[in-house]
């Protein structure tokens, strides 16, 4: 049973994060157990809510699991774990069907689309094709898939009697029984009253998303501060492939709206990247031109911007009728219209921006971390699926599939083992005071993101990485001292996490002596014949 007092809470399973991965596993486990879901803001504040494109899965009889596997591995630049890829490609369709059964209103095929998508007349939903995919296999809800899926999942968790929702609760750290090497809960700050609660749980699931907020320009919401990765590292868990940070090629470049994503699906439906003079350029970089994987497209845009001294490039979808654009991309159409761009008549100014963390907490194929009782799923985890670069629309699929894998693992554990709840000590805040000023936190936030953008971006060098490491270490010392002396708030906790994860990114980048996928180092332009993932293990474990 779940119970709560002012400063303590007990629950069977603690889920940290309220995106597609966290809500999915909560719903599955709630049939038999008491679940508590922590969200550091509102339930809709995570990256899932901003996912436009869709969910990749083999839903067309002329497509195949082998083709999805091949596309994923090709995008991952030879660094994907074949077993993880096979699991997601094999189970994505059934996970999508579960969403359909829950009532998610995916876009249906319209009359004008029937010629494009007639291969499965019994399948009523429209499938689109995105960069790196060899088939139309991305199911979507117009251009607001994540928002639509999240709305349905939230409706279900809000009405479930076995699920306790705790919005506005930011997790501080995991609680461990170090003798048993087991996670037994977490401490969380209730932001509505500033109380810190100690949560006792039999299993804990990290579903906290990525860390793209480490960069000055990002498509992600403010929640993407690497919380789960940082907490797991401090608890002694191994992290993997943190050097691979995906930059989405096409974010809107406009002074009034600099963090709005222009979906991959725009290029999937025929969008062409052009220079300011109207010249298309992607065919010079890859035979797939505008449908090349994201790492190739982002580097190409970056190179063209530097070569020509321009602030942005342009995405041209004006050859499509306005009716088609309003139907397929209503969110993008209206958002661009608000800043004075009619995408049916004008090209969209775009630039790359940090978008997805391909590395994370190392797990097995059931979502288990190296700390007993702790699981990690979704963007916060490293399963090996994405390798050196994520294939478009595999992220939501991964969250769904590994939520299922982790749920089955936890279910089996309950069926085969006896678990005894352990008491957790209350949070000790003695010796801390209210900060007299908060300028250090805001200044360090800004400096960290600029350092990462300037030195650990799309193109790197050994010298840039060394400079970044030195500056981040200085920031860590400042933030750590401030953390131990003052009472806690969300900005401080997020900065503490992000400065740690940023260092892990740099450390991993320094270890990779080649250029592969999302990691491009001018000092090591070659590619190793036998690539290996980058694993970092805490020395203090």
ABEGO torsion letter per residue (X at the ends): XBBBBAABBBBABBBBEABAAAAAAAAAAAAABBBBBBBABBAAABAAAABAAEBBBBABAABBAAAAAAAAAAAAGGABBAAAAAAAAAAAAAAAAAAAAAGBBBBBBBAAAAAAAAABAABABBBBBBBGBABBABBBBEAAAAAAAAAAAAAAAAABAABBBBBGBBBABBBBBAAAGBBAEBBBBBAAAGBBBBBBBABBBBBAEBAAAABABBABBAABAGAAAAAAAAAGBBBBGAABBBBBABBBBBAABAABBBBAAAAAAGBBBBBAAGBBAAAAABAAEAABBAAAAAAAAAAAAAAAGBABBBBBAAABBAAAAAAABAAAAAAAAAAGBBAAABBBBBBBBBABBABEBBBBAAGBBABBGBBBBEAABBAGAAEABBBBGAAAAAAAAAAAAAAAAAAAAAAABBBBBBBBBBBBABGBBBBABAAAAAAAAAAAAAAAAAAABABBBAAAAAAAAAAAAAAAAAAAAAAAABBBBAAAAAAAAAAAAAAAAAAAAAABBBBBEABBBAABABBBABBBBBBBBBAAX
